[in-house]
Amino acid sequence: MEKDLDRIEEGSKEWREIISVFYEDFEKRLEKAEEEIEKVEVRDEPAGVSCEKCGHEMVYKMGRYGKFLACSNFPDCRNTKPILKEIGVKMS
């Protein structure tokens, strides 16, 4: 692939041709991987804290920005909270 990219840079090869050949093989491998990959289910972890709004147990969930606390009574209760850790820094 690196030599092909060098040829494209030199102008002796057309980039569309190289990418087309690469993508055909890549697409087949991707389809095979999607069929064979094991589906992973991330389960909620109990947090040992009650929801302030409805009293159900809060659970740890994984979101786009990391773990957070959410009410286990979702969707009836949509209470969420960030996980805050004390690191010993005083705010002024």
PyMOL Python script that loads the backbone (N, CA, C, O; Angstrom):
from pymol import cmd

cmd.read_pdbstr("""\
ATOM      1  N   MET A   1       0.818  -1.193   0.000  1.00  0.00           N
ATOM      2  CA  MET A   1       0.000   0.000   0.000  1.00  0.00           C
ATOM      3  C   MET A   1       0.864   1.259   0.000  1.00  0.00           C
ATOM      4  O   MET A   1       0.558   2.236  -0.684  1.00  0.00           O
ATOM      5  N   GLU A   2       1.944   1.221   0.776  1.00  0.00           N
ATOM      6  CA  GLU A   2       2.815   2.401   0.844  1.00  0.00           C
ATOM      7  C   GLU A   2       3.434   2.715  -0.519  1.00  0.00           C
ATOM      8  O   GLU A   2       3.535   3.878  -0.910  1.00  0.00           O
ATOM      9  N   LYS A   3       3.845   1.669  -1.234  1.00  0.00           N
ATOM     10  CA  LYS A   3       4.417   1.885  -2.569  1.00  0.00           C
ATOM     11  C   LYS A   3       3.374   2.450  -3.527  1.00  0.00           C
ATOM     12  O   LYS A   3       3.673   3.309  -4.357  1.00  0.00           O
ATOM     13  N   ASP A   4       2.138   1.952  -3.397  1.00  0.00           N
ATOM     14  CA  ASP A   4       1.057   2.474  -4.245  1.00  0.00           C
ATOM     15  C   ASP A   4       0.806   3.953  -3.946  1.00  0.00           C
ATOM     16  O   ASP A   4       0.586   4.742  -4.865  1.00  0.00           O
ATOM     17  N   LEU A   5       0.837   4.330  -2.670  1.00  0.00           N
ATOM     18  CA  LEU A   5       0.642   5.732  -2.312  1.00  0.00           C
ATOM     19  C   LEU A   5       1.780   6.601  -2.850  1.00  0.00           C
ATOM     20  O   LEU A   5       1.564   7.741  -3.260  1.00  0.00           O
ATOM     21  N   ASP A   6       3.006   6.040  -2.841  1.00  0.00           N
ATOM     22  CA  ASP A   6       4.135   6.762  -3.433  1.00  0.00           C
ATOM     23  C   ASP A   6       3.921   6.977  -4.926  1.00  0.00           C
ATOM     24  O   ASP A   6       4.245   8.041  -5.454  1.00  0.00           O
ATOM     25  N   ARG A   7       3.377   5.970  -5.608  1.00  0.00           N
ATOM     26  CA  ARG A   7       3.118   6.090  -7.053  1.00  0.00           C
ATOM     27  C   ARG A   7       2.043   7.147  -7.334  1.00  0.00           C
ATOM     28  O   ARG A   7       2.108   7.868  -8.329  1.00  0.00           O
ATOM     29  N   ILE A   8       1.070   7.223  -6.449  1.00  0.00           N
ATOM     30  CA  ILE A   8       0.040   8.256  -6.597  1.00  0.00           C
ATOM     31  C   ILE A   8       0.687   9.629  -6.459  1.00  0.00           C
ATOM     32  O   ILE A   8       0.399  10.537  -7.238  1.00  0.00           O
ATOM     33  N   GLU A   9       1.559   9.778  -5.466  1.00  0.00           N
ATOM     34  CA  GLU A   9       2.238  11.050  -5.251  1.00  0.00           C
ATOM     35  C   GLU A   9       3.088  11.432  -6.455  1.00  0.00           C
ATOM     36  O   GLU A   9       3.148  12.601  -6.837  1.00  0.00           O
ATOM     37  N   GLU A  10       3.746  10.441  -7.051  1.00  0.00           N
ATOM     38  CA  GLU A  10       4.590  10.689  -8.224  1.00  0.00           C
ATOM     39  C   GLU A  10       3.764  10.985  -9.461  1.00  0.00           C
ATOM     40  O   GLU A  10       4.274  11.543 -10.433  1.00  0.00           O
ATOM     41  N   GLY A  11       2.491  10.615  -9.431  1.00  0.00           N
ATOM     42  CA  GLY A  11       1.623  10.846 -10.581  1.00  0.00           C
ATOM     43  C   GLY A  11       1.574   9.683 -11.552  1.00  0.00           C
ATOM     44  O   GLY A  11       0.978   9.805 -12.622  1.00  0.00           O
ATOM     45  N   SER A  12       2.190   8.547 -11.206  1.00  0.00           N
ATOM     46  CA  SER A  12       2.198   7.406 -12.112  1.00  0.00           C
ATOM     47  C   SER A  12       1.008   6.470 -11.889  1.00  0.00           C
ATOM     48  O   SER A  12       0.801   5.551 -12.681  1.00  0.00           O
ATOM     49  N   LYS A  13       0.230   6.680 -10.842  1.00  0.00           N
ATOM     50  CA  LYS A  13      -0.966   5.865 -10.568  1.00  0.00           C
ATOM     51  C   LYS A  13      -2.128   6.777 -10.227  1.00  0.00           C
ATOM     52  O   LYS A  13      -1.950   7.843  -9.638  1.00  0.00           O
ATOM     53  N   GLU A  14      -3.323   6.339 -10.606  1.00  0.00           N
ATOM     54  CA  GLU A  14      -4.561   7.061 -10.311  1.00  0.00           C
ATOM     55  C   GLU A  14      -5.046   6.653  -8.921  1.00  0.00           C
ATOM     56  O   GLU A  14      -5.148   5.460  -8.639  1.00  0.00           O
ATOM     57  N   TRP A  15      -5.346   7.613  -8.052  1.00  0.00           N
ATOM     58  CA  TRP A  15      -5.732   7.307  -6.669  1.00  0.00           C
ATOM     59  C   TRP A  15      -7.034   6.531  -6.594  1.00  0.00           C
ATOM     60  O   TRP A  15      -7.191   5.687  -5.711  1.00  0.00           O
ATOM     61  N   ARG A  16      -7.966   6.791  -7.492  1.00  0.00           N
ATOM     62  CA  ARG A  16      -9.249   6.089  -7.450  1.00  0.00           C
ATOM     63  C   ARG A  16      -9.071   4.579  -7.672  1.00  0.00           C
ATOM     64  O   ARG A  16      -9.757   3.764  -7.054  1.00  0.00           O
ATOM     65  N   GLU A  17      -8.159   4.231  -8.544  1.00  0.00           N
ATOM     66  CA  GLU A  17      -7.881   2.815  -8.833  1.00  0.00           C
ATOM     67  C   GLU A  17      -7.315   2.119  -7.587  1.00  0.00           C
ATOM     68  O   GLU A  17      -7.768   1.033  -7.226  1.00  0.00           O
ATOM     69  N   ILE A  18      -6.345   2.729  -6.944  1.00  0.00           N
ATOM     70  CA  ILE A  18      -5.706   2.156  -5.758  1.00  0.00           C
ATOM     71  C   ILE A  18      -6.716   2.010  -4.622  1.00  0.00           C
ATOM     72  O   ILE A  18      -6.787   0.961  -3.982  1.00  0.00           O
ATOM     73  N   ILE A  19      -7.489   3.052  -4.376  1.00  0.00           N
ATOM     74  CA  ILE A  19      -8.469   3.023  -3.289  1.00  0.00           C
ATOM     75  C   ILE A  19      -9.549   1.993  -3.592  1.00  0.00           C
ATOM     76  O   ILE A  19     -10.012   1.314  -2.675  1.00  0.00           O
ATOM     77  N   SER A  20      -9.958   1.858  -4.827  1.00  0.00           N
ATOM     78  CA  SER A  20     -10.971   0.873  -5.214  1.00  0.00           C
ATOM     79  C   SER A  20     -10.504  -0.547  -4.917  1.00  0.00           C
ATOM     80  O   SER A  20     -11.261  -1.344  -4.363  1.00  0.00           O
ATOM     81  N   VAL A  21      -9.273  -0.868  -5.277  1.00  0.00           N
ATOM     82  CA  VAL A  21      -8.717  -2.198  -5.023  1.00  0.00           C
ATOM     83  C   VAL A  21      -8.615  -2.435  -3.514  1.00  0.00           C
ATOM     84  O   VAL A  21      -8.972  -3.507  -3.026  1.00  0.00           O
ATOM     85  N   PHE A  22      -8.128  -1.432  -2.779  1.00  0.00           N
ATOM     86  CA  PHE A  22      -8.016  -1.553  -1.329  1.00  0.00           C
ATOM     87  C   PHE A  22      -9.385  -1.760  -0.693  1.00  0.00           C
ATOM     88  O   PHE A  22      -9.545  -2.632   0.162  1.00  0.00           O
ATOM     89  N   TYR A  23     -10.371  -0.969  -1.100  1.00  0.00           N
ATOM     90  CA  TYR A  23     -11.675  -0.996  -0.448  1.00  0.00           C
ATOM     91  C   TYR A  23     -12.415  -2.310  -0.691  1.00  0.00           C
ATOM     92  O   TYR A  23     -13.131  -2.775   0.195  1.00  0.00           O
ATOM     93  N   GLU A  24     -12.261  -2.917  -1.863  1.00  0.00           N
ATOM     94  CA  GLU A  24     -12.929  -4.202  -2.139  1.00  0.00           C
ATOM     95  C   GLU A  24     -12.519  -5.247  -1.103  1.00  0.00           C
ATOM     96  O   GLU A  24     -13.373  -5.930  -0.538  1.00  0.00           O
ATOM     97  N   ASP A  25     -11.228  -5.373  -0.854  1.00  0.00           N
ATOM     98  CA  ASP A  25     -10.728  -6.341   0.127  1.00  0.00           C
ATOM     99  C   ASP A  25     -11.131  -5.930   1.538  1.00  0.00           C
ATOM    100  O   ASP A  25     -11.540  -6.766   2.343  1.00  0.00           O
ATOM    101  N   PHE A  26     -11.014  -4.652   1.829  1.00  0.00           N
ATOM    102  CA  PHE A  26     -11.354  -4.145   3.160  1.00  0.00           C
ATOM    103  C   PHE A  26     -12.836  -4.374   3.472  1.00  0.00           C
ATOM    104  O   PHE A  26     -13.171  -4.773   4.588  1.00  0.00           O
ATOM    105  N   GLU A  27     -13.704  -4.137   2.533  1.00  0.00           N
ATOM    106  CA  GLU A  27     -15.144  -4.303   2.738  1.00  0.00           C
ATOM    107  C   GLU A  27     -15.497  -5.756   3.050  1.00  0.00           C
ATOM    108  O   GLU A  27     -16.338  -6.018   3.910  1.00  0.00           O
ATOM    109  N   LYS A  28     -14.850  -6.714   2.347  1.00  0.00           N
ATOM    110  CA  LYS A  28     -15.093  -8.136   2.612  1.00  0.00           C
ATOM    111  C   LYS A  28     -14.643  -8.508   4.027  1.00  0.00           C
ATOM    112  O   LYS A  28     -15.350  -9.218   4.742  1.00  0.00           O
ATOM    113  N   ARG A  29     -13.480  -8.030   4.420  1.00  0.00           N
ATOM    114  CA  ARG A  29     -12.969  -8.320   5.764  1.00  0.00           C
ATOM    115  C   ARG A  29     -13.859  -7.707   6.842  1.00  0.00           C
ATOM    116  O   ARG A  29     -14.089  -8.317   7.887  1.00  0.00           O
ATOM    117  N   LEU A  30     -14.350  -6.517   6.588  1.00  0.00           N
ATOM    118  CA  LEU A  30     -15.221  -5.831   7.545  1.00  0.00           C
ATOM    119  C   LEU A  30     -16.541  -6.584   7.721  1.00  0.00           C
ATOM    120  O   LEU A  30     -17.008  -6.752   8.847  1.00  0.00           O
ATOM    121  N   GLU A  31     -17.138  -7.034   6.632  1.00  0.00           N
ATOM    122  CA  GLU A  31     -18.386  -7.802   6.701  1.00  0.00           C
ATOM    123  C   GLU A  31     -18.182  -9.104   7.481  1.00  0.00           C
ATOM    124  O   GLU A  31     -19.025  -9.479   8.296  1.00  0.00           O
ATOM    125  N   LYS A  32     -17.062  -9.794   7.230  1.00  0.00           N
ATOM    126  CA  LYS A  32     -16.764 -11.037   7.936  1.00  0.00           C
ATOM    127  C   LYS A  32     -16.589 -10.771   9.432  1.00  0.00           C
ATOM    128  O   LYS A  32     -17.091 -11.530  10.261  1.00  0.00           O
ATOM    129  N   ALA A  33     -15.881  -9.700   9.776  1.00  0.00           N
ATOM    130  CA  ALA A  33     -15.656  -9.361  11.182  1.00  0.00           C
ATOM    131  C   ALA A  33     -16.969  -9.030  11.880  1.00  0.00           C
ATOM    132  O   ALA A  33     -17.173  -9.428  13.027  1.00  0.00           O
ATOM    133  N   GLU A  34     -17.856  -8.313  11.210  1.00  0.00           N
ATOM    134  CA  GLU A  34     -19.147  -7.963  11.801  1.00  0.00           C
ATOM    135  C   GLU A  34     -19.995  -9.199  12.058  1.00  0.00           C
ATOM    136  O   GLU A  34     -20.745  -9.238  13.034  1.00  0.00           O
ATOM    137  N   GLU A  35     -19.893 -10.208  11.202  1.00  0.00           N
ATOM    138  CA  GLU A  35     -20.645 -11.450  11.387  1.00  0.00           C
ATOM    139  C   GLU A  35     -20.085 -12.261  12.560  1.00  0.00           C
ATOM    140  O   GLU A  35     -20.843 -12.873  13.312  1.00  0.00           O
ATOM    141  N   GLU A  36     -18.765 -12.263  12.711  1.00  0.00           N
ATOM    142  CA  GLU A  36     -18.116 -13.117  13.693  1.00  0.00           C
ATOM    143  C   GLU A  36     -17.900 -12.469  15.057  1.00  0.00           C
ATOM    144  O   GLU A  36     -17.642 -13.163  16.040  1.00  0.00           O
ATOM    145  N   ILE A  37     -18.004 -11.152  15.122  1.00  0.00           N
ATOM    146  CA  ILE A  37     -17.699 -10.470  16.373  1.00  0.00           C
ATOM    147  C   ILE A  37     -18.763 -10.785  17.430  1.00  0.00           C
ATOM    148  O   ILE A  37     -19.956 -10.872  17.138  1.00  0.00           O
ATOM    149  N   GLU A  38     -18.295 -10.947  18.643  1.00  0.00           N
ATOM    150  CA  GLU A  38     -19.191 -11.241  19.757  1.00  0.00           C
ATOM    151  C   GLU A  38     -19.837  -9.941  20.226  1.00  0.00           C
ATOM    152  O   GLU A  38     -19.152  -8.941  20.441  1.00  0.00           O
ATOM    153  N   LYS A  39     -21.134  -9.960  20.380  1.00  0.00           N
ATOM    154  CA  LYS A  39     -21.855  -8.789  20.867  1.00  0.00           C
ATOM    155  C   LYS A  39     -21.646  -8.685  22.378  1.00  0.00           C
ATOM    156  O   LYS A  39     -21.831  -9.663  23.102  1.00  0.00           O
ATOM    157  N   VAL A  40     -21.267  -7.516  22.842  1.00  0.00           N
ATOM    158  CA  VAL A  40     -20.992  -7.289  24.251  1.00  0.00           C
ATOM    159  C   VAL A  40     -22.106  -6.432  24.832  1.00  0.00           C
ATOM    160  O   VAL A  40     -22.438  -5.373  24.300  1.00  0.00           O
ATOM    161  N   GLU A  41     -22.672  -6.905  25.927  1.00  0.00           N
ATOM    162  CA  GLU A  41     -23.702  -6.140  26.608  1.00  0.00           C
ATOM    163  C   GLU A  41     -23.113  -5.603  27.906  1.00  0.00           C
ATOM    164  O   GLU A  41     -22.636  -6.370  28.743  1.00  0.00           O
ATOM    165  N   VAL A  42     -23.149  -4.297  28.069  1.00  0.00           N
ATOM    166  CA  VAL A  42     -22.634  -3.669  29.274  1.00  0.00           C
ATOM    167  C   VAL A  42     -23.787  -3.540  30.256  1.00  0.00           C
ATOM    168  O   VAL A  42     -24.770  -2.846  29.993  1.00  0.00           O
ATOM    169  N   ARG A  43     -23.656  -4.215  31.388  1.00  0.00           N
ATOM    170  CA  ARG A  43     -24.716  -4.192  32.401  1.00  0.00           C
ATOM    171  C   ARG A  43     -24.497  -3.032  33.362  1.00  0.00           C
ATOM    172  O   ARG A  43     -23.369  -2.612  33.621  1.00  0.00           O
ATOM    173  N   ASP A  44     -25.608  -2.529  33.881  1.00  0.00           N
ATOM    174  CA  ASP A  44     -25.535  -1.447  34.856  1.00  0.00           C
ATOM    175  C   ASP A  44     -25.034  -1.995  36.188  1.00  0.00           C
ATOM    176  O   ASP A  44     -25.405  -3.097  36.591  1.00  0.00           O
ATOM    177  N   GLU A  45     -24.187  -1.219  36.869  1.00  0.00           N
ATOM    178  CA  GLU A  45     -23.667  -1.600  38.177  1.00  0.00           C
ATOM    179  C   GLU A  45     -24.434  -0.846  39.257  1.00  0.00           C
ATOM    180  O   GLU A  45     -24.583   0.372  39.156  1.00  0.00           O
ATOM    181  N   PRO A  46     -24.926  -1.532  40.285  1.00  0.00           N
ATOM    182  CA  PRO A  46     -25.591  -0.826  41.388  1.00  0.00           C
ATOM    183  C   PRO A  46     -24.612   0.122  42.077  1.00  0.00           C
ATOM    184  O   PRO A  46     -23.450  -0.223  42.295  1.00  0.00           O
ATOM    185  N   ALA A  47     -25.089   1.315  42.415  1.00  0.00           N
ATOM    186  CA  ALA A  47     -24.219   2.318  43.023  1.00  0.00           C
ATOM    187  C   ALA A  47     -24.349   2.366  44.538  1.00  0.00           C
ATOM    188  O   ALA A  47     -23.516   2.977  45.207  1.00  0.00           O
ATOM    189  N   GLY A  48     -25.381   1.731  45.092  1.00  0.00           N
ATOM    190  CA  GLY A  48     -25.569   1.758  46.537  1.00  0.00           C
ATOM    191  C   GLY A  48     -26.096   3.088  47.046  1.00  0.00           C
ATOM    192  O   GLY A  48     -25.955   3.406  48.226  1.00  0.00           O
ATOM    193  N   VAL A  49     -26.701   3.862  46.160  1.00  0.00           N
ATOM    194  CA  VAL A  49     -27.253   5.175  46.498  1.00  0.00           C
ATOM    195  C   VAL A  49     -28.678   5.228  45.978  1.00  0.00           C
ATOM    196  O   VAL A  49     -28.973   4.696  44.908  1.00  0.00           O
ATOM    197  N   SER A  50     -29.567   5.870  46.735  1.00  0.00           N
ATOM    198  CA  SER A  50     -30.955   6.010  46.297  1.00  0.00           C
ATOM    199  C   SER A  50     -31.137   7.302  45.511  1.00  0.00           C
ATOM    200  O   SER A  50     -30.450   8.295  45.751  1.00  0.00           O
ATOM    201  N   CYS A  51     -32.067   7.270  44.575  1.00  0.00           N
ATOM    202  CA  CYS A  51     -32.411   8.442  43.772  1.00  0.00           C
ATOM    203  C   CYS A  51     -33.146   9.453  44.650  1.00  0.00           C
ATOM    204  O   CYS A  51     -34.075   9.092  45.373  1.00  0.00           O
ATOM    205  N   GLU A  52     -32.735  10.704  44.588  1.00  0.00           N
ATOM    206  CA  GLU A  52     -33.368  11.759  45.381  1.00  0.00           C
ATOM    207  C   GLU A  52     -34.780  12.063  44.890  1.00  0.00           C
ATOM    208  O   GLU A  52     -35.602  12.564  45.657  1.00  0.00           O
ATOM    209  N   LYS A  53     -35.071  11.773  43.638  1.00  0.00           N
ATOM    210  CA  LYS A  53     -36.365  12.137  43.067  1.00  0.00           C
ATOM    211  C   LYS A  53     -37.438  11.075  43.271  1.00  0.00           C
ATOM    212  O   LYS A  53     -38.592  11.415  43.533  1.00  0.00           O
ATOM    213  N   CYS A  54     -37.076   9.771  43.155  1.00  0.00           N
ATOM    214  CA  CYS A  54     -38.119   8.741  43.226  1.00  0.00           C
ATOM    215  C   CYS A  54     -37.819   7.625  44.230  1.00  0.00           C
ATOM    216  O   CYS A  54     -38.699   6.814  44.517  1.00  0.00           O
ATOM    217  N   GLY A  55     -36.599   7.564  44.770  1.00  0.00           N
ATOM    218  CA  GLY A  55     -36.260   6.575  45.772  1.00  0.00           C
ATOM    219  C   GLY A  55     -35.716   5.258  45.246  1.00  0.00           C
ATOM    220  O   GLY A  55     -35.254   4.434  46.036  1.00  0.00           O
ATOM    221  N   HIS A  56     -35.755   5.030  43.934  1.00  0.00           N
ATOM    222  CA  HIS A  56     -35.182   3.809  43.365  1.00  0.00           C
ATOM    223  C   HIS A  56     -33.658   3.870  43.454  1.00  0.00           C
ATOM    224  O   HIS A  56     -33.081   4.932  43.686  1.00  0.00           O
ATOM    225  N   GLU A  57     -33.027   2.738  43.270  1.00  0.00           N
ATOM    226  CA  GLU A  57     -31.572   2.671  43.349  1.00  0.00           C
ATOM    227  C   GLU A  57     -30.935   3.346  42.136  1.00  0.00           C
ATOM    228  O   GLU A  57     -31.430   3.239  41.014  1.00  0.00           O
ATOM    229  N   MET A  58     -29.833   4.041  42.386  1.00  0.00           N
ATOM    230  CA  MET A  58     -29.040   4.617  41.300  1.00  0.00           C
ATOM    231  C   MET A  58     -28.065   3.549  40.806  1.00  0.00           C
ATOM    232  O   MET A  58     -27.628   2.691  41.573  1.00  0.00           O
ATOM    233  N   VAL A  59     -27.729   3.611  39.518  1.00  0.00           N
ATOM    234  CA  VAL A  59     -26.796   2.665  38.918  1.00  0.00           C
ATOM    235  C   VAL A  59     -25.726   3.431  38.153  1.00  0.00           C
ATOM    236  O   VAL A  59     -25.947   4.558  37.709  1.00  0.00           O
ATOM    237  N   TYR A  60     -24.550   2.796  38.004  1.00  0.00           N
ATOM    238  CA  TYR A  60     -23.499   3.360  37.161  1.00  0.00           C
ATOM    239  C   TYR A  60     -23.799   2.984  35.726  1.00  0.00           C
ATOM    240  O   TYR A  60     -24.091   1.828  35.421  1.00  0.00           O
ATOM    241  N   LYS A  61     -23.724   3.968  34.849  1.00  0.00           N
ATOM    242  CA  LYS A  61     -23.908   3.734  33.414  1.00  0.00           C
ATOM    243  C   LYS A  61     -22.682   4.273  32.692  1.00  0.00           C
ATOM    244  O   LYS A  61     -21.954   5.114  33.221  1.00  0.00           O
ATOM    245  N   MET A  62     -22.465   3.786  31.492  1.00  0.00           N
ATOM    246  CA  MET A  62     -21.357   4.267  30.680  1.00  0.00           C
ATOM    247  C   MET A  62     -21.934   5.130  29.565  1.00  0.00           C
ATOM    248  O   MET A  62     -22.806   4.690  28.815  1.00  0.00           O
ATOM    249  N   GLY A  63     -21.445   6.354  29.463  1.00  0.00           N
ATOM    250  CA  GLY A  63     -21.905   7.274  28.435  1.00  0.00           C
ATOM    251  C   GLY A  63     -20.778   7.715  27.538  1.00  0.00           C
ATOM    252  O   GLY A  63     -19.662   7.201  27.618  1.00  0.00           O
ATOM    253  N   ARG A  64     -21.071   8.653  26.699  1.00  0.00           N
ATOM    254  CA  ARG A  64     -20.104   9.181  25.740  1.00  0.00           C
ATOM    255  C   ARG A  64     -18.869   9.762  26.433  1.00  0.00           C
ATOM    256  O   ARG A  64     -17.756   9.664  25.916  1.00  0.00           O
ATOM    257  N   TYR A  65     -19.075  10.368  27.608  1.00  0.00           N
ATOM    258  CA  TYR A  65     -17.975  11.019  28.317  1.00  0.00           C
ATOM    259  C   TYR A  65     -17.507  10.234  29.535  1.00  0.00           C
ATOM    260  O   TYR A  65     -16.823  10.787  30.396  1.00  0.00           O
ATOM    261  N   GLY A  66     -17.861   8.962  29.622  1.00  0.00           N
ATOM    262  CA  GLY A  66     -17.439   8.127  30.737  1.00  0.00           C
ATOM    263  C   GLY A  66     -18.607   7.729  31.616  1.00  0.00           C
ATOM    264  O   GLY A  66     -19.768   7.864  31.228  1.00  0.00           O
ATOM    265  N   LYS A  67     -18.285   7.232  32.818  1.00  0.00           N
ATOM    266  CA  LYS A  67     -19.322   6.741  33.725  1.00  0.00           C
ATOM    267  C   LYS A  67     -20.082   7.891  34.364  1.00  0.00           C
ATOM    268  O   LYS A  67     -19.545   8.980  34.571  1.00  0.00           O
ATOM    269  N   PHE A  68     -21.354   7.620  34.674  1.00  0.00           N
ATOM    270  CA  PHE A  68     -22.191   8.567  35.398  1.00  0.00           C
ATOM    271  C   PHE A  68     -23.239   7.787  36.170  1.00  0.00           C
ATOM    272  O   PHE A  68     -23.428   6.594  35.932  1.00  0.00           O
ATOM    273  N   LEU A  69     -23.923   8.451  37.091  1.00  0.00           N
ATOM    274  CA  LEU A  69     -24.993   7.832  37.860  1.00  0.00           C
ATOM    275  C   LEU A  69     -26.329   8.139  37.206  1.00  0.00           C
ATOM    276  O   LEU A  69     -26.575   9.258  36.756  1.00  0.00           O
ATOM    277  N   ALA A  70     -27.196   7.119  37.160  1.00  0.00           N
ATOM    278  CA  ALA A  70     -28.536   7.300  36.596  1.00  0.00           C
ATOM    279  C   ALA A  70     -29.526   6.491  37.422  1.00  0.00           C
ATOM    280  O   ALA A  70     -29.167   5.482  38.029  1.00  0.00           O
ATOM    281  N   CYS A  71     -30.763   6.940  37.439  1.00  0.00           N
ATOM    282  CA  CYS A  71     -31.802   6.238  38.180  1.00  0.00           C
ATOM    283  C   CYS A  71     -32.155   4.939  37.465  1.00  0.00           C
ATOM    284  O   CYS A  71     -32.285   4.911  36.241  1.00  0.00           O
ATOM    285  N   SER A  72     -32.310   3.861  38.237  1.00  0.00           N
ATOM    286  CA  SER A  72     -32.666   2.565  37.653  1.00  0.00           C
ATOM    287  C   SER A  72     -34.131   2.531  37.230  1.00  0.00           C
ATOM    288  O   SER A  72     -34.560   1.569  36.593  1.00  0.00           O
ATOM    289  N   ASN A  73     -34.901   3.552  37.569  1.00  0.00           N
ATOM    290  CA  ASN A  73     -36.320   3.634  37.220  1.00  0.00           C
ATOM    291  C   ASN A  73     -36.536   4.348  35.878  1.00  0.00           C
ATOM    292  O   ASN A  73     -37.629   4.847  35.612  1.00  0.00           O
ATOM    293  N   PHE A  74     -35.515   4.397  35.051  1.00  0.00           N
ATOM    294  CA  PHE A  74     -35.627   5.007  33.721  1.00  0.00           C
ATOM    295  C   PHE A  74     -36.595   4.182  32.882  1.00  0.00           C
ATOM    296  O   PHE A  74     -36.513   2.958  32.979  1.00  0.00           O
ATOM    297  N   PRO A  75     -37.477   4.704  32.091  1.00  0.00           N
ATOM    298  CA  PRO A  75     -37.646   6.097  31.672  1.00  0.00           C
ATOM    299  C   PRO A  75     -38.610   6.900  32.547  1.00  0.00           C
ATOM    300  O   PRO A  75     -38.810   8.090  32.301  1.00  0.00           O
ATOM    301  N   ASP A  76     -39.213   6.274  33.564  1.00  0.00           N
ATOM    302  CA  ASP A  76     -40.140   7.019  34.417  1.00  0.00           C
ATOM    303  C   ASP A  76     -39.429   8.126  35.184  1.00  0.00           C
ATOM    304  O   ASP A  76     -40.004   9.192  35.407  1.00  0.00           O
ATOM    305  N   CYS A  77     -38.205   7.890  35.584  1.00  0.00           N
ATOM    306  CA  CYS A  77     -37.403   8.898  36.277  1.00  0.00           C
ATOM    307  C   CYS A  77     -36.121   9.100  35.469  1.00  0.00           C
ATOM    308  O   CYS A  77     -35.421   8.134  35.166  1.00  0.00           O
ATOM    309  N   ARG A  78     -35.821  10.319  35.129  1.00  0.00           N
ATOM    310  CA  ARG A  78     -34.659  10.623  34.295  1.00  0.00           C
ATOM    311  C   ARG A  78     -33.543  11.316  35.072  1.00  0.00           C
ATOM    312  O   ARG A  78     -32.748  12.059  34.496  1.00  0.00           O
ATOM    313  N   ASN A  79     -33.488  11.073  36.375  1.00  0.00           N
ATOM    314  CA  ASN A  79     -32.465  11.696  37.212  1.00  0.00           C
ATOM    315  C   ASN A  79     -31.088  11.119  36.894  1.00  0.00           C
ATOM    316  O   ASN A  79     -30.913   9.900  36.865  1.00  0.00           O
ATOM    317  N   THR A  80     -30.119  11.988  36.656  1.00  0.00           N
ATOM    318  CA  THR A  80     -28.720  11.582  36.442  1.00  0.00           C
ATOM    319  C   THR A  80     -27.818  12.506  37.235  1.00  0.00           C
ATOM    320  O   THR A  80     -28.196  13.633  37.555  1.00  0.00           O
ATOM    321  N   LYS A  81     -26.614  12.023  37.553  1.00  0.00           N
ATOM    322  CA  LYS A  81     -25.636  12.820  38.273  1.00  0.00           C
ATOM    323  C   LYS A  81     -24.245  12.446  37.791  1.00  0.00           C
ATOM    324  O   LYS A  81     -24.000  11.290  37.447  1.00  0.00           O
ATOM    325  N   PRO A  82     -23.328  13.412  37.762  1.00  0.00           N
ATOM    326  CA  PRO A  82     -21.939  13.085  37.434  1.00  0.00           C
ATOM    327  C   PRO A  82     -21.298  12.387  38.626  1.00  0.00           C
ATOM    328  O   PRO A  82     -21.769  12.512  39.756  1.00  0.00           O
ATOM    329  N   ILE A  83     -20.240  11.664  38.370  1.00  0.00           N
ATOM    330  CA  ILE A  83     -19.469  11.033  39.434  1.00  0.00           C
ATOM    331  C   ILE A  83     -18.336  11.996  39.782  1.00  0.00           C
ATOM    332  O   ILE A  83     -17.465  12.272  38.957  1.00  0.00           O
ATOM    333  N   LEU A  84     -18.360  12.498  41.009  1.00  0.00           N
ATOM    334  CA  LEU A  84     -17.354  13.454  41.444  1.00  0.00           C
ATOM    335  C   LEU A  84     -16.406  12.774  42.418  1.00  0.00           C
ATOM    336  O   LEU A  84     -16.839  12.048  43.313  1.00  0.00           O
ATOM    337  N   LYS A  85     -15.117  13.011  42.242  1.00  0.00           N
ATOM    338  CA  LYS A  85     -14.106  12.442  43.130  1.00  0.00           C
ATOM    339  C   LYS A  85     -13.336  13.576  43.785  1.00  0.00           C
ATOM    340  O   LYS A  85     -12.970  14.553  43.131  1.00  0.00           O
ATOM    341  N   GLU A  86     -13.095  13.438  45.073  1.00  0.00           N
ATOM    342  CA  GLU A  86     -12.268  14.406  45.796  1.00  0.00           C
ATOM    343  C   GLU A  86     -10.815  14.136  45.436  1.00  0.00           C
ATOM    344  O   GLU A  86     -10.336  13.006  45.537  1.00  0.00           O
ATOM    345  N   ILE A  87     -10.110  15.202  45.009  1.00  0.00           N
ATOM    346  CA  ILE A  87      -8.698  15.029  44.653  1.00  0.00           C
ATOM    347  C   ILE A  87      -7.780  15.896  45.503  1.00  0.00           C
ATOM    348  O   ILE A  87      -6.574  15.950  45.264  1.00  0.00           O
ATOM    349  N   GLY A  88      -8.352  16.576  46.499  1.00  0.00           N
ATOM    350  CA  GLY A  88      -7.535  17.339  47.431  1.00  0.00           C
ATOM    351  C   GLY A  88      -7.164  18.722  46.974  1.00  0.00           C
ATOM    352  O   GLY A  88      -6.287  19.338  47.578  1.00  0.00           O
ATOM    353  N   VAL A  89      -7.780  19.239  45.945  1.00  0.00           N
ATOM    354  CA  VAL A  89      -7.489  20.586  45.464  1.00  0.00           C
ATOM    355  C   VAL A  89      -8.566  21.522  45.991  1.00  0.00           C
ATOM    356  O   VAL A  89      -9.757  21.259  45.824  1.00  0.00           O
ATOM    357  N   LYS A  90      -8.149  22.625  46.631  1.00  0.00           N
ATOM    358  CA  LYS A  90      -9.105  23.588  47.178  1.00  0.00           C
ATOM    359  C   LYS A  90      -9.421  24.658  46.143  1.00  0.00           C
ATOM    360  O   LYS A  90      -8.527  25.203  45.495  1.00  0.00           O
ATOM    361  N   MET A  91     -10.695  24.943  46.005  1.00  0.00           N
ATOM    362  CA  MET A  91     -11.144  25.991  45.097  1.00  0.00           C
ATOM    363  C   MET A  91     -11.104  27.315  45.847  1.00  0.00           C
ATOM    364  O   MET A  91     -11.446  27.363  47.029  1.00  0.00           O
ATOM    365  N   SER A  92     -10.695  28.382  45.187  1.00  0.00           N
ATOM    366  CA  SER A  92     -10.664  29.689  45.861  1.00  0.00           C
ATOM    367  C   SER A  92     -11.731  30.599  45.337  1.00  0.00           C
ATOM    368  O   SER A  92     -11.849  31.737  45.791  1.00  0.00           O
TER     369      SER A  92
END
""", "prot")
cmd.dss("prot")
cmd.show_as("cartoon", "prot")
cmd.util.cbc("prot")
cmd.orient("prot")
